[in-house]
Amino acid sequence: MQMTNNPLNTLYHAHIYFNNEQSALATQVREQIIHDIPQLTYRGQLIPMSIGPHPKPMFELHIPGDCINFAMASIDTLREGLS
């Protein structure tokens, strides 16, 4: 994972994917991420189906550029194997 101190964007977004059997885990992961990264500017609800270009159920997060490195490391640690 490449880290930078000068983000190119002012806002990033992440999608955390899961399958139907992982819905409860996805709910827990989402709540823990929201708790641990209060800087998130958007905390999407769980979408329990594929939608648009997204092949699996997912939730979306928006991350300010000035905390992208912290958020990426935190999400990677907290995602419990979800992609």
C-alpha positions as a printed NumPy array, in Angstrom:
array([[  0.   ,   0.   ,   0.   ],
       [  1.532,   3.296,  -1.099],
       [  1.197,   6.14 ,   1.388],
       [  1.437,   9.83 ,   0.628],
       [  1.47 ,  12.933,   2.787],
       [  0.037,  15.041,  -0.027],
       [ -3.208,  13.492,  -1.212],
       [ -4.143,  14.153,  -4.818],
       [ -7.842,  14.39 ,  -4.03 ],
       [ -9.766,  16.207,  -1.347],
       [-12.258,  13.347,  -1.037],
       [-11.957,   9.599,  -1.528],
       [-14.504,   6.816,  -1.267],
       [-14.325,   3.148,  -0.393],
       [-16.715,   0.266,  -0.97 ],
       [-16.699,  -2.693,   1.407],
       [-18.168,  -5.792,  -0.247],
       [-19.747,  -8.815,   1.397],
       [-22.021, -11.721,   0.526],
       [-25.431, -12.493,   2.015],
       [-23.967, -14.871,   4.599],
       [-21.687, -12.056,   5.827],
       [-24.425,  -9.45 ,   6.43 ],
       [-24.141,  -9.57 ,  10.224],
       [-20.35 ,  -9.299,  10.012],
       [-20.665,  -6.405,   7.541],
       [-22.946,  -4.588,   9.988],
       [-20.39 ,  -5.028,  12.785],
       [-17.484,  -3.963,  10.559],
       [-19.373,  -0.865,   9.379],
       [-20.181,   0.19 ,  12.952],
       [-16.576,  -0.325,  14.08 ],
       [-15.201,   1.659,  11.126],
       [-17.652,   4.504,  11.823],
       [-16.605,   4.49 ,  15.484],
       [-12.867,   4.414,  14.75 ],
       [-12.857,   6.929,  11.859],
       [-15.057,   9.873,  12.911],
       [-13.69 ,  11.959,  10.027],
       [-15.804,  10.04 ,   7.484],
       [-18.052,  12.467,   5.6  ],
       [-20.497,   9.795,   4.392],
       [-21.417,   6.493,   6.015],
       [-23.538,   4.524,   3.578],
       [-26.086,   1.978,   4.691],
       [-25.665,  -1.686,   3.826],
       [-26.994,  -2.341,   0.333],
       [-28.02 ,  -6.026,   0.416],
       [-27.784,  -6.687,  -3.342],
       [-25.589,  -5.975,  -6.326],
       [-26.339,  -2.529,  -7.732],
       [-24.954,  -0.669, -10.737],
       [-21.345,  -1.673, -11.34 ],
       [-21.035,  -3.272,  -7.91 ],
       [-21.111,  -7.073,  -8.212],
       [-21.938,  -7.837,  -4.569],
       [-23.756,  -6.315,  -1.595],
       [-21.724,  -3.467,  -0.122],
       [-21.563,  -0.264,   1.85 ],
       [-19.812,   2.955,   0.883],
       [-17.674,   5.365,   2.896],
       [-16.394,   8.849,   1.969],
       [-13.001,   9.822,   3.333],
       [-11.465,  13.323,   3.418],
       [ -8.112,  13.471,   1.641],
       [ -6.288,  14.741,   4.698],
       [ -6.999,  11.518,   6.614],
       [ -6.8  ,   8.985,   3.752],
       [ -3.662,   7.264,   5.064],
       [ -5.126,   6.783,   8.539],
       [ -8.481,   5.655,   7.104],
       [ -6.914,   3.16 ,   4.671],
       [ -4.838,   1.573,   7.411],
       [ -7.815,   1.462,   9.789],
       [-10.193,  -0.031,   7.22 ],
       [ -7.618,  -2.654,   6.271],
       [ -7.261,  -3.634,   9.925],
       [-10.992,  -3.598,  10.704],
       [-12.555,  -5.196,   7.62 ],
       [-12.398,  -8.766,   8.992],
       [-11.682, -10.312,   5.595],
       [-14.408,  -8.424,   3.739],
       [-13.219,  -7.025,   0.424]])
